[in-house]
Amino acid sequence: MDLFKRGKIGNVKLKNRIIMAPMGTKPTADGSYSDNAINYFEERAKGGVGLIITGANIVSTKYETRPENELSDFHNVEKLAVMIERCHHYGTKVFVQITPGLGRMVYADPYTPPYSASDEARSFWFPNLKCRMLTVDDIHYLTERMAYSASLAQAAGADGVELHGYGGYLLDQFHSSLWNKRKDEYGGSLENRLRFSTEIISAIHEKCGADFPVSMKFTAYHGIKGGRQLDEGVEMAKIFEKAGVSDLHVDVGCYEVWYKAITTVYEKPMHQIFAAKAVKAAVNIPVITQGKLNDPMDAEKVLQDGDADYVALAHQMLADPHWLIKLKQETLIKSRHVLVAMSAFLEDLAVNIITV
C-alpha cells in the first residue's frame, strides 16, 4: 500500500504517509506540556504514524491569553523536549505548530475587543464588538516571536514547525479580504495580505536555518459568502511555495461553517480532497490532506490518484492510536492468504501437468 511507503518533507525522512493532524492539548499552569499530554503523544507514536503535528502553541500572550500550549520562553522547552524524544524513540517525527494568536476568534467578554488584521473585523463570539487592528510594530513583534518560538522548538529536538494559518484564526484573518481591510503593506493585494506569513517564513529560515522545515497549514476554501474561493487558495499555495515552505497542509472551512473544518458524522468521506487536489496540481512541494479519511481504502485512493502526498488523521487518532499497526497486520494477513492460495493453485497445476 502507498500508505506504508516512505516519504520526505524537506530534509526530514518519514517512515510512512500517515500524519497525526494537529489537535489541542491542555497545558500545565505555565503553558508547558503536561505529563498526560506527553503520554498521549507517545501512544500515537507507538501506534506507528510517520509524523505528529502538535496542536497550536502560542508564541506571545501580549495581545491575548493563552488558548492552549505556550512556547514563548526557554522554560517551555524541557517538557516539549521530553515529548519529542519519546516520539522519536518509535521512529515518529514531530512538527510543532506555532501561532501568533486567534485574533477575532478569542473568547473573552463582550467589552474587550480582540486584536485582528483590521478594525473592520468583528469578534466572532460578540458580533457587535469591533476588533482592534494590530499595528505594523505589533506585526513585526509577532514575526520575531514566531521565529524565536521556532528556534525553541528546534532546540527541543523538533523536526520542523507548522504555521497556524487556517480556519479563520489570526494569520488567516490577514490572508482574507473578508477580515483584512488594511490600507498599508499588509492589506489590499493577495501578496500584501500574505506578507505577515511570508515574513514569518523568512524570519524562521534566518533564525533556524534554511534546512529546518516550515510547514504551512492554510485554508484554501472557506465555504462562506465573501470568504476565500478555491482559485485564490491555489494562488496562495504558489506564493507560499515561493516563500520557501517545505509542504502545504490544505484545510477547508472556518468557524462560520465549522462542520467543513472539523468533520462531523454527517460529512461525506474525503470531503476536503477537492481542495488538496487543486493545490497539488499547482505546486511542486508535498501536499498534506485531511477530512474523514479513516477508511483505509479512501486514504489509499488519495495517494494512488496523486491528489496528495500525505494523509492526516485527527478523530481516528483519538479513537484508535494503533489504527496504522492494525492496518499493517490486516494487510499482512491478506497477503499471506493470497500467497497460500497461489501456492495451492501452483501445486494443483503441477500435479495436473505431471498426470497428463
FENQUI-V144103 format. One record per pair of residues at least 24 apart in sequence whose ideal C-beta (glycine too) atoms are under 8 Angstrom apart, sorted by the first residue. I is the first residue (numbers start at 1). J is the second residue. D is the distance in whole Angstrom. If there is no record, write none. Layout:
i: [I I]
j: [J J]
d: [D D]
This chain:
i: [1 1 1 1 2 2 2 3 3 3 3 3 3 3 4 4 5 7 7 7 7 8 9 9 9 9 9 9 9 9 10 10 10 10 10 10 11 11 12 12 12 12 12 12 13 14 14 14 14 15 15 15 16 16 16 16 17 17 17 17 17 18 18 18 18 18 18 18 18 18 19 19 19 19 19 19 19 19 19 19 20 20 20 20 20 20 20 20 20 21 21 21 21 21 21 22 22 22 22 22 22 22 22 23 23 23 23 24 24 24 24 24 25 25 25 25 26 27 27 27 27 28 30 30 30 31 31 31 31 31 31 31 32 32 32 32 32 32 32 33 33 33 33 33 34 37 37 38 38 38 38 41 41 41 41 42 42 42 42 43 44 44 44 44 45 45 45 45 45 45 46 46 46 47 47 47 47 47 47 47 48 48 48 48 48 48 49 49 49 49 50 50 50 51 51 51 51 51 51 52 52 52 52 52 53 53 53 53 53 53 53 53 54 54 54 54 55 56 56 56 56 57 57 57 57 57 57 58 58 58 58 59 59 59 59 59 59 59 59 60 60 60 60 60 62 63 63 63 63 63 64 64 64 64 64 64 65 65 67 67 67 67 71 71 71 71 71 72 72 72 73 74 74 76 77 77 77 80 80 80 80 81 81 81 84 84 84 85 88 93 93 94 94 94 95 95 95 95 95 95 95 96 96 96 96 96 96 97 97 97 97 97 98 98 98 98 98 98 98 98 99 99 99 99 99 100 100 100 100 100 100 100 101 101 101 102 102 103 103 103 103 103 104 104 104 104 104 105 105 105 105 115 116 116 116 117 117 117 117 117 117 117 117 117 117 118 118 118 118 118 120 120 121 121 121 121 124 124 124 133 136 136 136 139 139 139 142 143 143 143 143 144 146 146 146 147 147 147 147 147 147 148 150 150 150 150 150 151 151 154 154 159 160 160 160 160 160 161 161 161 161 161 162 162 162 162 162 163 163 163 163 163 163 163 163 164 165 165 165 165 165 166 166 166 166 166 166 167 167 167 167 167 167 168 168 168 168 168 171 171 172 172 172 175 175 175 175 176 176 176 178 178 178 178 178 190 190 190 190 191 194 194 194 197 197 198 198 198 201 201 201 201 202 202 205 210 213 213 214 214 214 215 215 215 215 215 215 216 216 216 216 216 217 217 217 217 218 218 218 218 219 219 219 219 219 220 220 220 220 220 220 220 221 221 221 221 222 222 222 222 222 223 223 223 223 223 224 224 224 227 227 230 230 230 233 233 233 234 234 234 237 237 237 238 238 241 241 241 245 246 246 247 247 247 247 247 247 248 248 248 248 248 248 249 249 249 249 250 250 250 250 250 250 250 250 251 251 252 263 263 263 263 267 267 268 269 269 269 270 270 270 273 273 273 276 276 276 277 277 280 280 280 280 286 288 290 294 296]
j: [296 300 327 331 300 303 304 296 299 300 303 311 324 327 328 331 303 50 286 309 310 286 51 160 213 215 246 247 286 310 160 211 212 213 246 247 211 213 51 93 159 160 213 246 93 50 51 93 310 50 91 92 48 49 50 324 50 303 309 310 311 48 49 50 51 299 310 311 313 324 49 50 51 52 53 288 310 311 312 313 44 49 51 52 53 312 313 314 317 53 290 312 313 314 317 53 54 55 56 97 162 217 314 55 314 317 318 55 56 67 68 69 54 55 68 69 68 66 68 69 70 79 70 75 76 58 66 69 70 71 72 76 69 70 75 76 78 79 80 69 79 80 82 83 79 69 83 79 82 83 86 83 86 87 94 83 86 87 90 321 87 92 317 321 86 87 89 90 91 92 90 321 322 317 320 321 322 323 324 325 90 92 322 324 325 328 92 313 317 324 92 93 310 92 93 94 95 159 310 87 92 93 94 95 94 95 97 162 215 217 249 312 94 95 96 97 97 97 98 99 164 96 97 98 99 149 153 98 99 100 101 98 99 100 142 145 146 148 149 100 101 141 142 145 141 101 115 134 138 142 101 102 106 108 114 115 106 108 99 101 102 106 96 98 149 152 153 145 148 149 152 152 155 152 152 155 156 152 153 156 158 155 156 157 156 157 158 157 157 159 160 157 158 159 158 159 160 161 162 213 215 153 156 158 160 161 162 161 162 163 164 217 146 149 150 153 161 162 163 164 163 164 169 170 171 142 145 146 164 170 171 200 142 169 170 169 170 131 169 170 173 179 131 168 170 173 179 168 169 170 255 170 170 173 179 170 173 174 179 180 181 182 186 187 193 179 180 181 182 187 179 181 173 179 180 181 168 255 256 182 184 185 186 186 196 199 196 196 199 200 203 203 200 203 204 200 203 204 206 207 208 207 204 207 208 212 214 207 208 208 212 213 212 213 214 215 246 204 212 213 214 215 214 215 216 217 249 197 200 201 214 215 216 217 245 217 197 216 217 218 219 217 218 219 249 251 261 219 251 253 254 255 261 219 222 254 255 256 196 197 218 219 254 218 219 228 236 222 227 228 222 224 226 227 228 232 235 236 239 239 236 239 240 240 243 239 240 243 240 243 244 245 243 244 244 244 246 247 244 245 246 245 246 247 248 249 288 240 245 247 248 249 249 250 251 288 248 249 250 251 251 252 253 254 261 250 251 252 275 276 278 279 252 253 274 275 252 253 254 256 257 252 253 254 257 260 254 256 257 254 256 274 275 278 275 278 279 278 279 282 279 282 283 282 283 283 284 285 285 285 286 285 286 287 288 309 310 279 283 285 286 287 288 287 288 290 312 275 276 279 287 288 289 290 308 275 290 291 291 292 314 315 291 292 292 293 295 298 298 301 302 302 307 308 302 307 308 307 308 306 307 308 309 310 312 314 323 327]
d: [8 6 8 6 6 4 6 7 6 6 6 7 8 7 7 8 8 7 7 7 6 8 7 7 6 7 5 5 5 8 7 7 8 4 4 7 5 7 8 6 5 6 6 8 8 4 5 6 8 5 5 8 7 7 4 7 7 6 7 5 6 8 5 6 8 8 8 6 7 5 6 6 5 7 6 6 5 7 4 7 5 5 7 4 7 7 7 8 5 6 6 4 6 4 7 4 6 5 7 5 7 7 8 5 6 8 7 4 7 7 4 8 8 6 7 7 7 7 6 5 7 7 7 7 7 8 5 6 3 8 7 6 7 8 7 5 7 4 7 6 4 6 8 5 8 8 7 7 6 4 7 5 7 6 8 7 4 6 8 5 8 8 6 5 7 4 7 4 8 4 5 7 8 8 8 4 4 7 6 6 8 8 7 4 5 7 6 8 7 6 7 7 8 7 5 7 6 8 8 6 6 7 5 7 8 5 6 5 7 8 8 7 7 7 5 5 6 5 7 4 5 6 6 5 7 7 8 8 6 8 6 6 7 6 7 4 5 7 4 7 8 8 7 5 7 6 5 7 7 8 5 6 5 8 7 7 8 8 8 8 6 8 7 6 5 5 6 7 8 6 8 7 8 7 5 6 5 8 7 4 8 8 4 6 6 4 6 6 7 4 8 8 5 6 7 6 4 6 5 7 6 4 7 5 8 5 7 7 4 8 5 7 6 5 6 7 5 7 7 6 8 3 7 7 7 4 7 6 8 5 7 8 8 7 4 5 6 7 6 3 5 8 5 8 8 6 7 6 6 8 6 8 7 5 6 8 4 4 6 4 8 6 7 7 8 7 6 4 5 7 8 4 6 4 8 8 8 5 8 7 7 8 7 6 6 8 8 7 5 5 5 7 5 7 7 7 4 5 7 4 8 7 4 6 5 7 8 5 6 5 6 7 6 3 7 6 7 7 8 7 6 7 8 4 7 5 7 6 6 7 7 7 5 7 8 7 6 6 6 5 8 5 5 4 8 4 8 6 6 7 6 7 5 7 7 3 5 7 7 6 7 6 7 7 8 8 7 7 7 6 7 8 5 5 8 7 6 7 7 7 6 5 7 7 8 7 7 4 8 5 6 6 7 7 6 7 4 7 7 5 6 7 6 5 8 6 8 5 4 8 6 7 4 8 6 8 7 7 7 6 5 7 7 7 8 5 7 7 4 8 7 6 5 8 8 5 8 7 5 8 7 7 6 8 5 5 7 5 6 7 8 8 6 6 6 7 7 5 6 5 5 6 5 6 6 5 7 5 7 7 7 6 4 7 6 8 8 6 6 6 8 5 7 8 4 8 7 5 4 5 6 7 6 8 8 8 7 7 6 5 8 7 7 6 7 7 6 5 5 8 7 6 6 7 8 6 5 4 7 7 6 6 8 6 5 7 8 5]
